Amino acid sequence: MHVVLIILAILLGVIGIIGSIVPGIPGPPISWLGILIMYFLKGTNGAGEPMSLTLLLVLLGVTVLVTVIDYIVPAWFTKLTGGSKYASWGAILGLFAGLIFPLPFGMIVTSLLGAFAFEFLFAGKGAGSSLKASLGAFLGFLSGTGIKLIASAVMLYYIIVFI
């Protein structure tokens, strides 16, 4: 049973990294569940020390913070570049469409195109303003994704360290 739980913790860490990129899968919270399993298994690091409650709670705080930031940063970038909520929605829907195309360019191109099209068609802005807003929405998405990816990778690292 111990080995099964270790494998589950590693899988949760990997799924968390995937979820940091793929929309709809909450990456860092899933990675944190892997950390939680390792905490309860009383895994030890190379020096034989068990995972501390402090580390567990710090990573929980990071998980909550990153999850909240992921909702704020894309909207902030979009607004900073003069975009509306339509650019954000277009970027998200374009990203889902990009899952059909080869990674990473499919997601990048369709996210940009979605943000541009939504801003152009629904917000009624010109091509220049729509392009600027689509770049802002995309940069916001990239920033949020990057932060989640780093947090999930750190948690996977600790899962492996405390096996």
N, C-alpha and C positions, 0 to 999 in steps of 0.2 A: 504494500500500500504506500509505503514511503517513496518508492521509486516512481509510482504513478503520480503522486502529488508533485514531485520534482519535475516530471515531464509536463504536467499541467501548468506549473508555474512558468516554465520556459515557454510553453506554447502561448500562455497569456501575455508574456513579454513580447514575443514575436507578433502576435495579433495586435498588441498595442502599437507597435511600430507601424504595422500595415494600416491600422485605424487612424494613425496620425496623418496619413496621406489620403486615404479613401474617405470621402464624406459619408456621414451616417454611422460610422463606427467610432465610439468614444475611446480613442487611443490611450491617453494617459490613465483614465480610470481603470481600463482593462489591465494595463501594465501594473498598476498599483495592486490589483488583486493578486497578481503573481508575487509581488513583494510580501503581501499579507500572508500568503501561503508559506513562503520561506520563513517568515517570522514565527509562525506557529509550529513549523517543523523544527525550529531552533537550529537552522543551518548555521555553519560556522565559516569564517573566512580562513585564509591561509595561516593566520596566527592562532587559529582555534577559538577565536572570540565569536560569540553569537551576535546576531543582529540586535542592535539596541532599539528600545522603544523610541528613543529620540530620533533615530534615523527613520523609523517607520512613520512617525508623526511629521517629520520634516518633509518626507516624500509625499505624504498626504496633503500637506499644505501646498507644496509645489503643484500637485495634481489639481487641486481646487483653483489655485491662482492661474495656472496655464489654461484651464478650462474656461474660466471667466474671461481671461485676456483674449482667448480665441474668438469670443463673441464681440468684443469691443474693438480690437485692432482692425479687422476688415472694414467695419463701418467708419472708423476714424480715418483710415487711408482714403476711402471713397469720398468722404465728406471733404477731406483736405484737398482733393483734386477737383472739387466742384461737382462730384457725382451725386446721384440720388439713390434711393433704395432700389430703383430699377437696375442700376448697374450692379449692385450687390447680388440681387436675385438672378440676373443674367449670368453673372460669373459662376454662381452656384449651380444653376441649371446646365450651363455649358460644361462645367466640370463633370457632372453626371453623364452628359452626352459623351464626354471625352473618355469615359471608361470603356467605351466600345472600340476606340481607336488605339493604336499602339502607344504605349507609355514611353517617355514622359511627354512627348510632343502632342499627342492627342488631347490630353487633359489641359495642357497649356494653351494650345491654339483655340480649342472650343471654349475654354473659360474666358479668354480675351474676346472672342467673337460673340459669345453670349452677353457679356457685359456691354460691349459696344452696341449690339443690336437692340437690347432692351433699353439702353439709354437713348439711343437714336429714335426708336419707334415709340416707346411709351412715355419718355420724359420730353420728347419733342425737341431735343437739342441738336445742334448742327454736328457735322462729322468731326470737326476738330475738338469740340467740347466732349463729344461722346468717346473719342479716342482717349483723351486725357482721363476721363472718368473710368474708362475700362482698364487703363493701366493702373490707376489708383486702386480699383477694386481687386485687380489681380495681385498687386503688390501687398495689399492687405491680407489676401488669402495666403500668399506665400509666407508672409511674416508669421501669421498664426500657425500655419503648417510647420514652419521651421521650429518654432518654440515647442510645439507638441512633440515633434520628432526628437528634439534634443532631450526633452523630459522623459519620453518613453525609452530612448536609448540608454539613458543613465539608469533607469529602473531595470532594464534588461541586464545591464552590466552588474548591478547589485544582486540580481537574482542569480547570476552565474557565480559571482564572488562568494555568495553564501550557500552554495551547494554543499 
